[in-house]
Structure formats: C-alpha cells, structure tokens
Amino acid sequence: MSDGVRAMNAALGTNYRLSRVREWEAGKRQASPDAMQYMLVIVLEDALRDAGLNKKEISEVIRKCKLPRKNIEPS
C-alpha cells in the first residue's frame, strides 16, 4: 500500500501519508476529490480489464466517468 500512496503523491503533487489513507478507509476523514478520482481510475482500469475491455475501450469509459477537474487530464 505504501507504493500506491507514493505513486498517488507523485501523480497528484501531494504528500499524503499511509496513516491518512487509513483514516479515509476508516471513514474518519474524506479524501480530496482529486485523490478519490485517482483511486477510482485505478480500480476502474483493473475491473474493466478483467471484464475483457481493451486499452482503448477502457480509456473511453474512464474519460466518460471522470469528473471535470482542471488538474487531472483524461488518460
């Protein structure tokens, strides 16, 4: 999980700690919209790949699902 937090921090320019992510999991705090979207994209990519979609199809579904955010570009 630490590798995932490091990857998220690098992608978002944040400095979240594993303890903060644990607080999100426990419902003690809410993740930022950017962090939630980042994590959702990872889960969607995996689930859609398992469902048999190809990379182009996955990108299109995710593009359609993402909230409009200025600092997060579609895949």
Backbone hydrogen bonds in HBPLUS format (Angstrom, degrees):
<---DONOR---> <-ACCEPTOR-->    atom                        ^
c    i                          cat <-CA-CA->   ^        H-A-AA   ^      H-
h    n   atom  resd res      DA  || num        DHA   H-A  angle D-A-AA Bond
n    s   type  num  typ     dist DA aas  dist angle  dist       angle   num
A0004-GLY N   A0001-MET O   3.06 MM   3  5.08 116.4  2.48  95.5 110.9     1
A0005-VAL N   A0001-MET O   3.01 MM   4  6.38 153.6  2.08 153.1 160.2     2
A0006-ARG N   A0002-SER O   2.95 MM   4  6.21 158.5  2.00 148.7 154.6     3
A0007-ALA N   A0003-ASP O   2.92 MM   4  6.16 156.6  1.98 147.0 153.5     4
A0008-MET N   A0004-GLY O   2.92 MM   4  6.12 156.9  1.97 146.3 152.6     5
A0009-ASN N   A0005-VAL O   2.90 MM   4  6.10 164.0  1.93 150.3 154.7     6
A0010-ALA N   A0006-ARG O   2.95 MM   4  6.18 157.2  2.00 147.4 153.6     7
A0011-ALA N   A0007-ALA O   2.95 MM   4  6.14 157.4  2.00 147.3 153.5     8
A0012-LEU N   A0008-MET O   2.85 MM   4  5.96 156.2  1.90 155.6 161.9     9
A0013-GLY N   A0009-ASN O   2.75 MM   4  5.35 127.7  2.02 140.9 150.6    10
A0014-THR N   A0009-ASN O   3.10 MM   5  4.55 141.9  2.25 121.5 129.7    11
A0020-ARG N   A0017-ARG O   2.97 MM   3  5.34 130.3  2.22 106.1 118.7    12
A0021-VAL N   A0017-ARG O   3.29 MM   4  6.76 155.2  2.35 150.1 156.6    13
A0022-ARG N   A0018-LEU O   2.97 MM   4  6.29 154.0  2.04 150.3 157.8    14
A0023-GLU N   A0019-SER O   3.05 MM   4  6.35 142.3  2.20 137.1 146.8    15
A0023-GLU N   A0020-ARG O   3.05 MM   3  4.98 119.2  2.43  91.5 106.9    16
A0024-TRP N   A0020-ARG O   3.00 MM   4  6.42 145.8  2.12 144.9 154.4    17
A0024-TRP N   A0021-VAL O   3.08 MM   3  4.98 117.9  2.49  91.8 107.1    18
A0025-GLU N   A0021-VAL O   2.94 MM   4  6.30 159.6  1.98 151.2 156.4    19
A0026-ALA N   A0022-ARG O   2.96 MM   4  6.16 150.4  2.05 144.5 152.2    20
A0028-LYS N   A0023-GLU O   2.90 MM   5  5.07 138.7  2.08 156.5 157.3    21
A0027-GLY N   A0024-TRP O   3.09 MM   3  5.12 151.1  2.18 100.9 109.9    22
A0036-MET N   A0032-SER O   2.90 MM   4  6.17 164.8  1.92 161.0 165.5    23
A0037-GLN N   A0033-PRO O   2.92 MM   4  6.05 162.8  1.95 147.8 152.6    24
A0038-TYR N   A0034-ASP O   2.93 MM   4  6.07 157.4  1.98 145.0 151.6    25
A0039-MET N   A0035-ALA O   3.02 MM   4  6.23 166.0  2.04 152.0 154.6    26
A0040-LEU N   A0036-MET O   2.87 MM   4  6.04 157.1  1.92 149.4 156.6    27
A0041-VAL N   A0037-GLN O   2.95 MM   4  6.11 159.7  1.99 152.6 156.6    28
A0042-ILE N   A0038-TYR O   3.33 MM   4  6.64 155.4  2.40 144.1 149.8    29
A0043-VAL N   A0039-MET O   3.11 MM   4  6.42 161.6  2.15 151.3 155.8    30
A0044-LEU N   A0040-LEU O   2.80 MM   4  6.00 166.9  1.82 158.2 162.1    31
A0045-GLU N   A0041-VAL O   2.89 MM   4  6.00 164.9  1.91 150.2 154.2    32
A0046-ASP N   A0042-ILE O   3.20 MM   4  6.39 163.7  2.23 146.3 150.1    33
A0047-ALA N   A0043-VAL O   2.93 MM   4  6.14 167.8  1.94 156.2 159.7    34
A0048-LEU N   A0044-LEU O   2.81 MM   4  5.85 167.1  1.82 157.9 161.4    35
A0049-ARG N   A0045-GLU O   2.98 MM   4  6.01 150.8  2.07 141.6 149.8    36
A0050-ASP N   A0046-ASP O   2.98 MM   4  6.20 158.9  2.03 147.4 153.1    37
A0051-ALA N   A0047-ALA O   2.99 MM   4  6.22 133.5  2.22 135.5 148.3    38
A0053-LEU N   A0048-LEU O   3.08 MM   5  5.70 160.9  2.11 160.9 154.8    39
A0052-GLY N   A0049-ARG O   2.99 MM   3  5.20 158.5  2.04 106.9 113.3    40
A0058-ILE N   A0054-ASN O   2.89 MM   4  6.12 161.1  1.92 159.4 165.5    41
A0059-SER N   A0055-LYS O   2.98 MM   4  6.17 163.1  2.01 148.6 152.8    42
A0060-GLU N   A0056-LYS O   3.07 MM   4  6.30 153.6  2.14 145.8 152.7    43
A0061-VAL N   A0057-GLU O   3.01 MM   4  6.28 163.9  2.04 153.6 157.2    44
A0062-ILE N   A0058-ILE O   2.96 MM   4  6.15 171.2  1.97 158.1 160.7    45
A0063-ARG N   A0059-SER O   2.89 MM   4  5.98 155.6  1.95 143.1 150.5    46
A0064-LYS N   A0060-GLU O   3.10 MM   4  6.29 153.9  2.17 145.2 151.3    47
A0065-CYS N   A0061-VAL O   3.08 MM   4  6.32 133.0  2.31 141.4 154.5    48
A0065-CYS N   A0062-ILE O   3.06 MM   3  5.00 130.6  2.31  95.4 109.2    49
A0066-LYS N   A0062-ILE O   3.02 MM   4  6.08 140.8  2.18 155.7 163.0    50
